[in-house]
């Protein structure tokens, strides 16, 4: 019997009703990622000092963190589809302002304002779609569904984005390439918004009768109401702080100090996250099999602690040995994927408030986009690149410890189809060796 497209998607762990969303996200994030590998040195070429460029990215991250939180909170109230429309429109308006006003002026305040406003855009689109997945995907395949999300996300930002930039810049220049990015983003945004017919994403996700104000406030207070959610948000912030810090710091370091060409750096960046695409899928499936918490703590937290240090010390020792530089970059990209099941873990922590839990997770994701550049801005001068790398390695180590402390009322093990059926029978609470997990008397996270 020939598999239908829906059955193929189901076997892969992709909710069939949202398949166009994954493709659209890939194209959208490719457009967003076109600038990732060269915007930092391009702004420096306009006369902005390295510390000032890091602060531009920090402001971008601050607004991105706010937008990431709103993506979850507003999806609860309006439905993810409407929030995605808002994100697409915001990107188009703010990107045009950045290119037509901020960059031509070469004025630092306008660059801060223009790029800062742009930080409001892509998180609304991308993280609203993440909430849509959390609302639709079956629990038994939640890790795989999230893995496909992060694969599409990182395939665009910065993998295909960097490759696209490398192809376009020699022909149309840096500024022309930024204009081309706008067309790619719009095309990717329209794909899911026009072609997805799934209805859950068009309606509010919050419980009936909950007021809009209570929903917005609840998406913040859940950080305190459930300390596990707060810890998960902190893990998400620590997860990619190094990634966003490296995008500010490593382009100049690899080219000026290690000795790679700009083209080699862009290829290295693309290979780093090309690996991340494949391993995102792998660790999503691994999380469904061996447990989400275990995968995040050991493969993500501990793995990144080691790979972050290797990414600095090996190139420092061998210089422009391109094959070795690529090898350690690929290792870093692979271990980042160990965090993929965190999204599934958060939905299990707060199953009755998935939107609020995802808003908290999105807040952590958004925070990482400014925490990373902020660390670079504050510590690259006094500590150097090596000192900043040790800070990021410490972040990953802390994230591993926090994850190991997380407990859910769902088992940290595979979820069977029967456990995900519409009819649910009362089940005993799982234990972790200290008594029932999730019982009211349980202490700790």
MIMIGU-188888 format. One record per residue (C-alpha): x, y, z. Coordinates in steps of 0.001 Angstrom, whole numbers, plus 524288, in hexadecimal, padded with zeros to 5 digits. Layout:
BEGIN
XYZ
...
END
This chain:
BEGIN
800008000080000
8057080D407FBFD
8074E816FF806CB
7FF4882359805B2
8065A8303D80810
7FFA0831548153E
80450823FA819AB
812338271E8155D
8120A833B181D3C
80C6F82C79828EF
8172D8223F82867
8215682D0B827F9
81B5B833C8833CA
8160183F8C82C52
807BA8432082EEB
80242841C082107
7F92384D608228E
804DD8563682531
80E258511E81AB7
80DB185DD9812E9
8117E864F781F4C
81E6885DD58204D
821D3861268123C
81D9F86F3581429
825B28704382090
8319686B1881940
830518757180E9E
82CD9880488184C
8389C87D84820F9
8417387C998150F
83DE988AAF8122E
8401B88E9B8205B
84D238875B82083
852E088D7081442
858F28983C81C77
85DC788F7B82785
86B6688CC48227E
86F1A89A5581DCD
866D78A50682408
870318A6A982F82
87C4B8A9A08272E
873D68B16381D9C
86F8B8BA9182874
87DA68BBCF82CD9
881058BFEF81EF0
877638CB3282091
87FD68D06682B8B
879178CA208373F
882DC8C49F8413F
8820B8B627844C3
87C6F8B9028524A
872158C1B684C0B
86E6D8B70E84262
86CF78AD6384D98
863C88B70185444
85BA98B826847C0
859BC8A97B84824
856EA8AA2A856B2
84BD78B3E6854A2
846CD8AB46849A7
846BB89FF98533A
83F838A79C85DAF
8346B8AB058547A
834DF89D1784F64
83317897C985D21
8270C8A04785F07
821A589BF7851E9
8247D88DB1854EE
81C9A88E8E86175
811888958985A6A
8119788ADC8500F
80D67880E285A32
804AA889BB8622D
7FD7688F478566B
7FC37881F38501A
7F4C687DBF85C22
7EB848894685A74
7EA7188B2B84BB6
7EF1787E69845E3
7FC9687C0F83FD7
7F89087F3E831E1
7F53388D64834FD
801F788F2583C72
8098F889C7830D9
80309893CE827F7
8071D89E578318E
815368998D8317B
815F78995F822AA
8108E8A72882175
819968AC1F82C29
8257F8A6908253D
8220F8ACF881843
81FFC8BA7681E54
82BBE8BA7482770
835198B47E81D7B
831D18BF158139A
834308C97081E0C
8414D8C36282181
845B98C33A81349
8406B8D05380ECA
842A88D8AE81AE1
84BE58D2A2824D7
856C18CD2A81C2C
857AD8D8B78129F
8589B8E21A81E24
863EF8DA888246C
85F0A8E0C383101
860DB8D7D983CB0
8540B8DBB684395
84C358D8D183735
8532E8CBD383568
84FAB8C84E84365
8419E8CC6484140
840138C620833E5
845F98B8FD83728
83FB38B90A8448D
832498BA9283E7E
8355F8AF848353D
837568A6B9840EC
828A48A72384322
825BD8A0318366D
82AD38927983434
8280C88D3384208
819958905484065
8190D8881C8341A
821F587CDA837D0
81E2387AD4845FD
80FA287C3384338
8113B870B8839F6
8183886960844E9
80C2E86B7284D84
803B08668684252
80BB785A0B841D6
80A768584985096
7FBB78598184F5C
7FA3C84FE184422
8050784599844D6
801D2838C284BDC
8090483747858B4
80FAA82AAB85486
81679831FB84960
8183283F3F84FB3
826F883E248503E
827C183A8E841D7
81E6B8457C83E00
826AD84F3A84587
832F48497683F89
82DC084C43831EF
82A8F85A2C83632
8385C85CB983ADB
83E0F8561F82EDE
8366985F3082603
839F386AC082EB5
848958681F82EA6
84895863CE82079
844AD871BE81D5D
84B95879338284E
856B88790F825B8
8598986D6881CBC
8528B8702280FED
8529187E8F81333
8617587ED4813D1
862B7876E480750
8594D8801C80083
8611A88BCE80531
86DAD885A68002E
8677D884097F2B7
86130891737F1EE
86B3289AB97F7D2
875368997D7ECC0
86AB589D567E2EC
861E68A7467E9A3
869B38AB847F58C
866798AB7180402
85B588B5378035B
855298AEE17F774
855AE8A1D67FE66
84E3A8A79D809E0
843AC8AC0580062
8430F89E637FA9D
840F5899268085E
8341E8A09D80929
82E95899547FD70
8329888C2F80301
82C4B88F4181024
81F6E8938280A04
81EDD8876480155
8215C87E7B80CF4
8177A8856C8157B
80C888846F80B9C
80E27875D38096D
808578712A81662
7FF1787C8E8182A
7F87A87A3B80B20
7F97D86B6780A00
7F748865C7817B1
7E90186234819B4
7EA1F85D19827AE
7E02B864348303E
7E6118636683DD9
7EFEF86DE183A81
7E55D87786836B1
7DEA487754843F6
7E2D387B37851A4
7E9AE8709185939
7E753875C9866EB
7DCE986F2286F3E
7CF0C8741186D10
7CB6F87F3687603
7D9648838B878AA
7DA6D8922C876A3
7E4C6897B186D61
7EB5389EEE87895
7EBC1892AA880E0
7F19588B4587580
7FC61895378734F
7FF6589647881BD
7FED7887868833A
809218859A878B7
8127888D2088191
80DF3888AF88EFA
80F2887A7088AE7
81DCB87C8288C50
81B7A87DED89AED
80F5E8755C89C69
816AE869A789720
8253286A66899CB
8276A85F8789007
822708686C88539
82B7C8733088A05
836EE869C888A16
833778651387C69
833268731387781
8408E8754C87D8E
845D186920876DC
8407286E17869E6
8473B87B2386BE8
85442874A486F0B
8528086B28863B5
855008748785857
85B8D8800885F2A
8687D87AD485A19
863258798884C4C
85EC2887AF84B86
86B0588C6785240
87365884C4848B2
86C5788AD683D11
871178980A841E8
87EC9893FF8461E
8835D888CF83D8C
8828288ECA82FD2
88D3089897832EE
894F088EED83B58
895538841D83134
898EA88D718262E
8A24F8970382CBC
8A89C88E8683734
8A781880878326E
8A9C88842082436
89E1687EB181CDE
898C48860F81142
88B3D88C0781219
8864B881B7808A4
88C14876C3810E6
8859D87C5781D0E
8784687CD781682
879F286ED3811DA
87E3986A9081F77
872488710E82567
8697E86A6481B8B
86FA285D2281E4C
86E6385F3482CF7
85FC4860CD82C00
85DE38574B820C4
8622B84D2682AAA
858B38534783449
84D7F850C982AC4
84FDD8422782A7C
852C0840CE838EE
846A9848A583C9F
83E9F83DB9836AC
847258336483D0B
8462D838EE84ABE
8379783B6784960
835FA82CD9846EA
83FEC8293A85159
8384C8316C85B1D
82BBE82A21857E7
832DE81D4085A2B
83BC181F4E865F1
8355882AFB86C8A
834FC83982869D6
83B9783DB187684
846C683410874FF
849598385486709
8495A846E586A30
8522F8459F87619
85C9F83C80870BF
85CF683E5786220
8597B84CCB8629B
85ED68526486F40
86AD7849FB8716F
86D6F84855862EB
86D70857068605A
875E8859B786C3A
8809B851BC865C6
87E48855768578D
87E3F8640B85A9E
88BF88631586037
890AB85A9185504
88B538646084B29
894B886E86850AF
8A0C1866E18549F
8A29885E6C8487E
8A2DC869C383E97
8AB528717D84813
8B51E8665684819
8B52786266839B5
8B25286F62832FB
8ABD486FA182589
8AB47860D482417
89DFE8611981DB1
89A70852BB81F3D
89CE18530282DEA
8958385FE182F62
889E6859CD82861
88AA584D97830DE
88986854F983DB7
87EEF85DDB83816
8771A851DA8342A
878AB84C3E841E7
87345858C6847D8
867CA858EF83E65
864A284AC084192
864B584C618504E
85BD68585384F8C
8518584EED84A7D
8516E847C68575E
848978528D85C91
83DE084FD08528D
834FE847BE85BAC
834238533C86523
828148583A85DF1
8214584B3685FC8
8258484AC686E03
81F3F858098708B
812148539286B3E
812A4847FF874A4
81606850C788021
809CA8592887E39
800428510687616
7F462859758797E
7FB3B8662E875D8
803588629A86A05
80260870428645F
8076B87673870DF
8124A86C6287210
8165586EBE86400
815D687D6C86657
81F7287B7D87181
827F9872F4868E9
8275E87D0785E0F
82B3A88790867CB
8374D87FAA86AFC
83A3987DBA85C96
838CB88C3285A12
8411988FA0865C8
84C3B8878786045
84CB68905285453
850E589BCD85CC8
857DA894DB867F6
861C988F1F85E7B
8656989C05857D4
864F28A30286501
86F17899AB86A99
877A489C6E85EC2
875B08AB1686031
879178AB1E86EB2
883F78A11386F8C
88AEF89FF286289
893228ABF1865B1
897D18A83F87363
897EF89969871B4
89A608975A86343
893E088D5485A90
8988F8820E86311
89299887CE86F52
88586889A9868AC
885DE87B8D863F6
887CC876E1871FF
87BEA87ED78763A
873B88783786BC5
878E186AD786FB8
874A986E0187D99
8671F87170878B1
865C3863F8872A0
86A8A85D3387EF0
8606E8647388722
855CF860D187D59
859398527487F0E
857DB8535F88DD4
84ADB85A8A88CD4
8457A8507D88350
849358451D88BFF
8412184B61896C7
834DC84C1E88E71
829E18428A89102
81CF084136889F6
8102E83A2788C8A
812838333F87F97
81C6A8283887F1A
82A0F82B9887A7B
829328206D870DF
8229E81D0586413
81449820B3862F3
80CC88158985CCE
801818176285349
7F8408121185D7C
7FC8E81C528671B
7F976826B885D10
7EBD98220B8599A
7DF87829C885BAE
7DAF5820E0866B3
7E3DE8220887282
7E32F8195887E62
7E84181DA188BA8
7F6BE81A7C88CD6
7FF9F81A4E898B5
80955825578998D
816F38216F894EB
821BB8214F89EE5
82FD48259689E99
8348281E228AA83
82FC7828638B436
821258261E8B37B
816A3829CD8A9A1
81B36834178A004
8125383FD789F6A
80B4F83CDB8AC2D
807F5849088B3EF
8119D845D18BEB1
81D18844548B565
827A884E758B7E5
8315A854528AE83
82F15857BC8A04A
END
